[in-house]
Amino acid sequence: MKKSIENPKAIVKISGIIISALVVAFIVYVFVLLFIPSEKYTVAQILNETYGTEIFEEWETIYKNTESAKGFHHDGTAYYVFDTDGRNEKFLSDFVCERDEAFEKTFREEMKNIVFSDARFIPSFAEPYEWRKILLEKTRDDCALDSCYAKRLYMLFNPSQNYLYVMDIRL
């Protein structure tokens, strides 16, 4: 003969406690995932990882405009200005020192997509500058234009201000 459960109320009570504990543990887990920030990446880290640049963490981001980069994949145009605290030969070794009308034209055209809250952070092409562009993920093989790349990074260094202007364009 099978022995019957002597105290069914105790079993129900213990089951309720276990279920309550599991619900509380799940709520705490969700809270941790949603509300406690995970490691935040700096602008320099994101650009360095995406484009293979070597923007220094110590350089202060003195202007940031990501208003037009709001898509799910952060597509659009983001614009940053770094105070470099001086010329860094290693970082600037891949930059071109001569003026380039095509670069200036492209930079100005892309700047039309940005609404500036402070005109001080618009580069002057009247002053000497050094520049570099990085193009990644070509979208059309039969195209030689910058616009045929899904990721484009334009960097302009102004030696008189020690500012690095960076435009990150993602399609």
N, C-alpha and C positions, 0 to 999 in steps of 0.2 A: 504494500500500500504506500502511495506517495504521501510525503509529508506536505501539508499545505503551508502557505506563507502565514506565519504567526501574526505579523503586524503590517498589513498592507499600507496603512497610513504612513509608516516610517519610510517605506520604499518610495512612495509618491513624494514625500517631503525631500528625501535625498536626491531623487531625480530632478525635482524642481530647483534645488540648489545647484546641481551640476549644470543644468540648462541655463540658469541665470548667470553662472560664472562664465560659461562659454559666450553668452551674448555680451557681457561686459568686456571680455577679452577681445571680441571682434570689434566692438565700438572703439576701444582704446587703439587697436591696430589701425583701423580706418583713420582715426584722428591723427595718429603719428604720420601716416602716409600723406594725408591731405594738408595738414596745418603746420607741421614742423618742416621748415625748408630743408631740402637736401643741399648738398654742396652747390653753391652758386658759382658760376663761371664768370670771370671778368671779360670785358670786351676784348682785351689783349689775348686772353686764352682762347676765346672763340675764333678770332681772326687767325691766330697762329695755328690752331688745329685745322681750320678749314682751308687756309691758303698756304700754309707752310712758311709764314712770315716769322720774324723774330722780334715782334714788338715787345718792349720790356714792360714787365709788370709795374715797375717803379714809375713809369711815365703816367702822369695824371691825365685822365680823360676830362678835359675842361669844357667840352661841348659834346652833346649826344642828341641826335635826332633820329628816332626810329619810327616816326609817325606813319611813313609810307611803307613800312615793313611789317605789316600786320597779318599776313596770311598764315595759314596753318604751319607752313614750313618756313615762316619768316621771309617769304618772298616779298620783293619790293626793294626799295632803296633805303639803306641806313647810312648815316653820316656821322663821323666822329672827328674830333680834334684833340690831339694829344700834345701836352707840353712836354717836350723831350729833355728839357734841362741841358741842352747843348747838343752838339754834333757828335754822332756815334759812327765812326768809320766802318765798323763791322756791319752795322745795320744798313748803312747807306751804300755798301759796296756794289749792290745790284741796281742802284738808281742811276738814271741818265742825268748828266749835268747840263746838257744843252736844252735850250727852249725847243718846244715841239708844238707847232701849230695844230697838228691833228690831235695831240693829247689835250691841248687847251680847249679845242672845239668840243671834243667828246666830254671832257669834264664839265664844261659850261652847259652843254645840252642835258647831261644827266642831273645837274644841279637844279634844273627847272622843275624836277619832280619833288623838290624839297622846299618846305616852307620854313624859312629861317626866323627864329625868334630874336636873333642877335646878329647883325650884319658884320660884327667884328670877326666872326668865324667863317667868313667867305674869303677864300684866298685871293690875293692880288697877283695877277699874271704880269704886272708891270715890274715887280721886283724879281731878282734872280730866284730860281727854284730848281729843285731836283725832283725827278718823278720816276714812278715805276707802275706798271700795270701787270696784273696776273689774271689770266683767263683760264677757266676750267670748264669742263663738261660741254664740249662742242655739241650743238644741237643739229647742225646741218653740215655735212661734209663738203658740200659745194660752195661754201660761204667763207669768205676771208674777213668779214667784218667782226668787230667786237661784239655786236649785238647777236651774233650767232653762238654765243656762249651762255650757258645757264648761270654761271657764277663769274662775276667780274669784280676785281678789286683795283681801285685807282688810288694811288698814294702820291701825295705831293708834299715835299719838305721845303719849308721856308727857312733858310738859314739865318735871316735877320731877326726872326721872331722865335726860332727854335720850335716852331709848330709843325706837327705832322697832320695833314688833312687826309682823311681816309673815307672813301666812298665804297660801300659794300652793296653790290647789286646782285640780287638773286631772282631768277625767274621761275 
